[in-house]
Amino acid sequence: MTLKEKYAALIATTNVSALGDVDIKEDNNVLYITATVHNGTEKDQLWYLYNLADPDFRAGDLILNINVDPNAAAQKMRVDTKHSNLNVRKGPGTDTEIVSKAAHHSEVTLLSKFDDNWYLIRTEDGVEGYCSANYLTAI
């Protein structure tokens, strides 16, 4: 099975959800999908489909680079960790890479609620990622 076959549902949904062109390429047995979608819910759906094809995102054969339209409506939240920074991850789970950190008591933008445990946010410096819902409070 090719990577495009393995991730066919994800590719099809990305093509439907994307604001513009979807960039799909394969290099050294890794599939790269890059796009911008309308809102956080659409991005969550793509991560859900990714998890169905590769539970817990462990295969390492896909790089999903999906961003939410910067003009999408969103709610402001405050990072309420005890003392440390909050990890912001590529996807909704501790098995995905940390792409940024949000400072203690900083303001972030809530893009969507993936589930009760993971929220999709945008940091003050524009990095999108998922973090634990336990450390965010609505402003």
Disulfide bonds with the S-S distance in Angstrom:
none
